[in-house]
Amino acid sequence: MLGIQVVETRKKVLGGEHPDTLTSMNNLAFTQKSQGNFEDALALMRDCLHLRQQILGPDHPHTISSRTALSTWTERAREMTQ
């Protein structure tokens, strides 16, 4: 998948904690979710959120966006299993 290649390339070139790498991780998580890969999407978004909180801070708009997505996805996953 192209999204995975983009994330891996950004990690190699920019580093795993670079904001652009985190944006690619976030985008890949959304792609995985839209393709029905909920477990992979949730795991990647958890990683992305954790890094964004550390690097950008808890109040940065990108961090808030990731937190909101993860919360929404987690709730939907719970609803689907009930």
DSSP file (Angstrom, degrees, kcal/mol; ACC not computed):
  #  RESIDUE AA STRUCTURE BP1 BP2  ACC     N-H-->O    O-->H-N    N-H-->O    O-->H-N    TCO  KAPPA ALPHA  PHI   PSI    X-CA   Y-CA   Z-CA
    1    1 A M     >        0   0    0      0, 0.0     4,-1.6     0, 0.0     3,-0.4   0.000 360.0 360.0 360.0 136.7    0.0    0.0    0.0
    2    2 A L  H  >  +     0   0    0      1,-0.2     4,-2.4     2,-0.2     5,-0.2   0.869 360.0  59.4 -60.5 -40.0    1.3    3.4   -1.0
    3    3 A G  H  > S+     0   0    0      1,-0.2     4,-2.2     2,-0.2    -1,-0.2   0.882 104.6  49.8 -59.1 -39.5    0.4    5.0    2.4
    4    4 A I  H  > S+     0   0    0     -3,-0.4     4,-2.6     2,-0.2    -1,-0.2   0.909 110.0  51.0 -65.6 -41.6    2.6    2.5    4.2
    5    5 A Q  H  X S+     0   0    0     -4,-1.6     4,-2.6     1,-0.2    -2,-0.2   0.894 108.9  51.8 -62.2 -40.0    5.5    3.3    1.9
    6    6 A V  H  X S+     0   0    0     -4,-2.4     4,-2.6     2,-0.2    -2,-0.2   0.937 111.1  46.8 -62.5 -46.7    5.0    7.1    2.5
    7    7 A V  H  X S+     0   0    0     -4,-2.2     4,-2.3     1,-0.2    -2,-0.2   0.934 113.8  48.0 -61.9 -46.2    5.1    6.6    6.2
    8    8 A E  H  X S+     0   0    0     -4,-2.6     4,-2.0     1,-0.2    -1,-0.2   0.902 112.6  48.8 -62.9 -41.2    8.2    4.4    6.1
    9    9 A T  H  X S+     0   0    0     -4,-2.6     4,-2.8     1,-0.2     5,-0.3   0.919 111.2  49.4 -65.1 -43.4   10.0    6.8    3.7
   10   10 A R  H  X>S+     0   0    0     -4,-2.6     4,-2.9     1,-0.2     5,-1.4   0.893 109.0  53.1 -63.7 -38.3    9.2    9.8    5.9
   11   11 A K  H  X5S+     0   0    0     -4,-2.3     4,-0.5     3,-0.2     5,-0.2   0.920 113.6  43.5 -61.2 -42.7   10.4    7.9    9.0
   12   12 A K  H  <5S+     0   0    0     -4,-2.0    -2,-0.2    -5,-0.2    -1,-0.2   0.917 124.8  33.0 -68.2 -43.7   13.7    7.3    7.2
   13   13 A V  H  <5S+     0   0    0     -4,-2.8    -2,-0.2    -5,-0.1    -3,-0.2   0.918 136.6  18.1 -82.4 -46.2   14.2   10.7    5.7
   14   14 A L  H  <5S-     0   0    0     -4,-2.9    -3,-0.2    -5,-0.3     3,-0.1   0.709 108.7-108.2-101.1 -24.5   12.6   13.0    8.4
   15   15 A G    ><< -     0   0    0     -5,-1.4     3,-1.2    -4,-0.5     6,-0.2  -0.124  30.8 -84.3 104.4 153.1   12.5   10.8   11.5
   16   16 A G  T 3  S+     0   0    0      1,-0.2    -1,-0.1    -5,-0.2    -5,-0.1   0.627 124.8  47.9 -68.9 -15.1    9.7    9.1   13.3
   17   17 A E  T 3  S+     0   0    0     -3,-0.1    -1,-0.2    -6,-0.1    -2,-0.1   0.337  78.9 120.6-109.8   6.2    8.8   12.1   15.4
   18   18 A H  S X> S-     0   0    0     -3,-1.2     4,-2.2     1,-0.1     3,-0.6  -0.486  70.2-124.8 -70.5 139.3    8.8   14.8   12.6
   19   19 A P  H 3> S+     0   0    0      0, 0.0     4,-2.0     0, 0.0    -1,-0.1   0.844 111.5  53.6 -54.1 -36.2    5.4   16.5   12.3
   20   20 A D  H 3> S+     0   0    0      2,-0.2     4,-1.9     1,-0.2     5,-0.1   0.866 107.3  51.1 -68.5 -34.4    5.2   15.6    8.6
   21   21 A T  H <> S+     0   0    0     -3,-0.6     4,-2.2    -6,-0.2    -1,-0.2   0.913 109.6  50.5 -64.7 -42.5    5.7   11.9    9.5
   22   22 A L  H  X S+     0   0    0     -4,-2.2     4,-2.6     1,-0.2    -2,-0.2   0.866 107.3  53.6 -65.1 -35.9    3.0   12.2   12.0
   23   23 A T  H  X S+     0   0    0     -4,-2.0     4,-2.6    -5,-0.2    -1,-0.2   0.906 108.8  49.4 -63.6 -40.8    0.6   13.7    9.5
   24   24 A S  H  X S+     0   0    0     -4,-1.9     4,-2.4     2,-0.2    -2,-0.2   0.889 110.3  50.5 -65.4 -38.6    1.3   10.8    7.1
   25   25 A M  H  X S+     0   0    0     -4,-2.2     4,-2.4     2,-0.2    -2,-0.2   0.933 111.0  49.1 -62.1 -45.5    0.6    8.3   10.0
   26   26 A N  H  X S+     0   0    0     -4,-2.6     4,-2.0     1,-0.2    -2,-0.2   0.927 112.0  48.2 -59.0 -46.8   -2.7   10.1   10.7
   27   27 A N  H  X S+     0   0    0     -4,-2.6     4,-2.2     1,-0.2    -1,-0.2   0.892 110.3  51.6 -63.2 -40.3   -3.6   10.0    7.0
   28   28 A L  H  X S+     0   0    0     -4,-2.4     4,-3.0     2,-0.2    -1,-0.2   0.896 106.8  53.9 -64.0 -39.9   -2.8    6.3    6.8
   29   29 A A  H  X S+     0   0    0     -4,-2.4     4,-2.3     1,-0.2    -1,-0.2   0.916 109.1  48.4 -60.6 -42.8   -4.9    5.6    9.8
   30   30 A F  H  X S+     0   0    0     -4,-2.0     4,-2.4     2,-0.2    -1,-0.2   0.893 111.9  49.9 -64.1 -38.9   -7.9    7.3    8.1
   31   31 A T  H  X S+     0   0    0     -4,-2.2     4,-1.4     2,-0.2    -2,-0.2   0.930 110.2  49.6 -64.1 -45.4   -7.2    5.3    4.9
   32   32 A Q  H  <>S+     0   0    0     -4,-3.0     5,-2.7     1,-0.2     3,-0.3   0.911 111.3  49.8 -60.5 -42.0   -7.1    2.1    6.8
   33   33 A K  H ><5S+     0   0    0     -4,-2.3     3,-1.8     1,-0.2    -1,-0.2   0.929 108.4  51.7 -62.1 -45.2  -10.4    2.9    8.6
   34   34 A S  H 3<5S+     0   0    0     -4,-2.4    -1,-0.2     1,-0.3    -2,-0.2   0.755 108.3  52.8 -65.8 -22.3  -12.1    3.8    5.3
   35   35 A Q  T 3<5S-     0   0    0     -4,-1.4    -1,-0.3    -3,-0.3    -2,-0.2   0.386 123.4-105.3 -91.4   2.7  -10.9    0.4    3.9
   36   36 A G  T < 5S+     0   0    0     -3,-1.8     2,-1.5    -4,-0.2     3,-0.2   0.555  81.0 131.3  88.1   8.2  -12.5   -1.4    6.9
   37   37 A N     >< +     0   0    0     -5,-2.7     4,-2.5     1,-0.2     5,-0.2  -0.525  23.2 160.0 -90.7  68.0   -9.2   -2.2    8.6
   38   38 A F  H  >  +     0   0    0     -2,-1.5     4,-3.0     1,-0.2     5,-0.2   0.884  67.1  51.1 -63.1 -42.7  -10.4   -0.9   12.0
   39   39 A E  H  > S+     0   0    0     -3,-0.2     4,-2.3     1,-0.2    -1,-0.2   0.933 114.2  43.8 -62.9 -45.4   -7.9   -2.7   14.2
   40   40 A D  H  > S+     0   0    0      2,-0.2     4,-2.5     1,-0.2     5,-0.2   0.907 114.7  50.5 -64.5 -41.2   -4.9   -1.4   12.2
   41   41 A A  H  X S+     0   0    0     -4,-2.5     4,-2.5     2,-0.2    -2,-0.2   0.923 111.3  47.8 -63.2 -44.7   -6.4    2.1   12.0
   42   42 A L  H  X S+     0   0    0     -4,-3.0     4,-2.3     2,-0.2    -2,-0.2   0.924 112.7  48.6 -62.6 -44.8   -7.0    2.2   15.8
   43   43 A A  H  X S+     0   0    0     -4,-2.3     4,-2.0    -5,-0.2    -2,-0.2   0.924 113.8  46.0 -62.5 -44.8   -3.5    1.0   16.5
   44   44 A L  H  X S+     0   0    0     -4,-2.5     4,-2.7     1,-0.2    -1,-0.2   0.898 112.3  50.4 -66.6 -40.0   -1.9    3.5   14.2
   45   45 A M  H  X S+     0   0    0     -4,-2.5     4,-2.9    -5,-0.2     5,-0.2   0.873 107.9  53.8 -67.6 -35.3   -4.0    6.4   15.5
   46   46 A R  H  X S+     0   0    0     -4,-2.3     4,-2.5     2,-0.2    -1,-0.2   0.939 111.8  45.3 -60.6 -45.7   -3.1    5.5   19.1
   47   47 A D  H  X S+     0   0    0     -4,-2.0     4,-2.3     2,-0.2    -2,-0.2   0.927 113.9  49.1 -62.7 -45.0    0.6    5.6   18.1
   48   48 A C  H  X S+     0   0    0     -4,-2.7     4,-2.8     1,-0.2    -2,-0.2   0.924 112.0  48.2 -61.3 -45.8    0.1    8.9   16.2
   49   49 A L  H  X S+     0   0    0     -4,-2.9     4,-2.7     2,-0.2     5,-0.2   0.927 109.9  52.2 -61.9 -45.2   -1.8   10.5   19.1
   50   50 A H  H  X S+     0   0    0     -4,-2.5     4,-1.7    -5,-0.2    -1,-0.2   0.931 114.0  43.1 -57.2 -47.1    0.8    9.4   21.6
   51   51 A L  H  X S+     0   0    0     -4,-2.3     4,-2.9     1,-0.2     5,-0.4   0.902 112.6  52.3 -67.9 -41.1    3.6   11.0   19.5
   52   52 A R  H  X>S+     0   0    0     -4,-2.8     4,-2.3     1,-0.2     5,-1.3   0.894 107.8  52.2 -63.7 -38.2    1.6   14.1   18.8
   53   53 A Q  H  <5S+     0   0    0     -4,-2.7     4,-0.4     3,-0.2    -1,-0.2   0.918 114.9  42.7 -62.3 -41.9    0.9   14.7   22.5
   54   54 A Q  H  <5S+     0   0    0     -4,-1.7    -2,-0.2    -5,-0.2    -1,-0.2   0.909 126.7  29.7 -69.3 -42.6    4.7   14.4   23.2
   55   55 A I  H  <5S+     0   0    0     -4,-2.9    -3,-0.2    -5,-0.1    -2,-0.2   0.904 133.6  24.9 -90.1 -45.2    5.9   16.4   20.3
   56   56 A L  T  <5S-     0   0    0     -4,-2.3    -3,-0.2    -5,-0.4     3,-0.2   0.696 107.5-117.3 -95.2 -21.3    3.2   19.0   19.6
   57   57 A G    > < -     0   0    0     -5,-1.3     3,-1.1    -4,-0.4     6,-0.2  -0.071  29.3 -79.9  97.4 158.0    1.5   19.1   23.0
   58   58 A P  T 3  S+     0   0    0      0, 0.0    -1,-0.1     0, 0.0    -5,-0.1   0.701 125.0  49.8 -69.5 -19.9   -2.0   18.2   24.1
   59   59 A D  T 3  S+     0   0    0     -3,-0.2    -2,-0.1    -6,-0.1    -6,-0.1   0.404  78.5 117.3-102.3   2.4   -3.6   21.4   22.9
   60   60 A H  S <> S-     0   0    0     -3,-1.1     4,-2.6     1,-0.1     3,-0.3  -0.458  73.0-122.7 -68.7 141.7   -2.2   21.5   19.4
   61   61 A P  H  > S+     0   0    0      0, 0.0     4,-2.3     0, 0.0     5,-0.1   0.849 111.9  51.8 -55.2 -36.9   -5.0   21.3   16.7
   62   62 A H  H  > S+     0   0    0      2,-0.2     4,-2.1     1,-0.2     5,-0.2   0.887 110.1  49.0 -68.4 -37.4   -3.4   18.2   15.1
   63   63 A T  H  > S+     0   0    0     -3,-0.3     4,-2.6    -6,-0.2    -1,-0.2   0.929 111.5  49.0 -65.0 -45.0   -3.3   16.5   18.5
   64   64 A I  H  X S+     0   0    0     -4,-2.6     4,-2.6     1,-0.2    -2,-0.2   0.899 109.6  52.6 -61.7 -40.9   -6.9   17.4   19.2
   65   65 A S  H  X S+     0   0    0     -4,-2.3     4,-2.4    -5,-0.2    -1,-0.2   0.920 111.5  45.5 -61.4 -44.8   -7.9   16.1   15.8
   66   66 A S  H  X S+     0   0    0     -4,-2.1     4,-2.7     2,-0.2    -2,-0.2   0.902 112.7  50.9 -65.6 -40.8   -6.2   12.7   16.4
   67   67 A R  H  X S+     0   0    0     -4,-2.6     4,-2.3     2,-0.2    -2,-0.2   0.912 111.3  48.1 -62.8 -42.8   -7.7   12.5   19.9
   68   68 A T  H  X S+     0   0    0     -4,-2.6     4,-2.6     2,-0.2     5,-0.2   0.924 112.6  48.2 -64.3 -45.3  -11.2   13.2   18.5
   69   69 A A  H  X S+     0   0    0     -4,-2.4     4,-2.9     1,-0.2     5,-0.3   0.938 112.4  48.5 -61.1 -47.2  -10.8   10.6   15.7
   70   70 A L  H  X S+     0   0    0     -4,-2.7     4,-2.5     1,-0.2    -1,-0.2   0.910 112.2  49.0 -61.6 -42.2   -9.5    7.9   18.1
   71   71 A S  H  X S+     0   0    0     -4,-2.3     4,-2.1    -5,-0.2    -1,-0.2   0.932 113.8  45.7 -62.4 -46.4  -12.3    8.6   20.5
   72   72 A T  H  X S+     0   0    0     -4,-2.6     4,-2.3     1,-0.2    -2,-0.2   0.921 114.6  47.6 -63.3 -45.0  -15.0    8.4   17.8
   73   73 A W  H  X S+     0   0    0     -4,-2.9     4,-2.5     2,-0.2    -1,-0.2   0.891 110.3  52.1 -65.6 -39.6  -13.5    5.3   16.2
   74   74 A T  H  X S+     0   0    0     -4,-2.5     4,-2.0    -5,-0.3    -1,-0.2   0.917 110.4  48.5 -63.2 -42.6  -13.2    3.5   19.6
   75   75 A E  H  X S+     0   0    0     -4,-2.1     4,-2.3     1,-0.2    -2,-0.2   0.917 111.9  48.8 -63.7 -43.2  -16.8    4.2   20.3
   76   76 A R  H  X S+     0   0    0     -4,-2.3     4,-2.2     1,-0.2    -2,-0.2   0.889 108.7  53.5 -64.2 -38.6  -17.9    2.9   16.9
   77   77 A A  H  X S+     0   0    0     -4,-2.5     4,-1.2     2,-0.2    -1,-0.2   0.903 108.9  49.6 -62.9 -40.2  -15.8   -0.2   17.4
   78   78 A R  H  X S+     0   0    0     -4,-2.0     4,-0.7     1,-0.2     3,-0.4   0.923 110.3  50.3 -62.0 -44.7  -17.6   -0.8   20.7
   79   79 A E  H >< S+     0   0    0     -4,-2.3     3,-0.7     1,-0.2    -2,-0.2   0.868 107.7  54.0 -62.3 -36.6  -21.0   -0.3   19.1
   80   80 A M  H 3< S+     0   0    0     -4,-2.2    -1,-0.2     1,-0.2    -2,-0.2   0.783 107.3  50.6 -69.8 -27.0  -20.1   -2.8   16.3
   81   81 A T  H 3<        0   0    0     -4,-1.2    -1,-0.2    -3,-0.4    -2,-0.2   0.555 360.0 360.0 -89.0  -7.3  -19.2   -5.5   18.8
   82   82 A Q    <<        0   0    0     -3,-0.7    -1,-0.2    -4,-0.7    -2,-0.2   0.461 360.0 360.0 -86.4 360.0  -22.4   -5.2   20.8
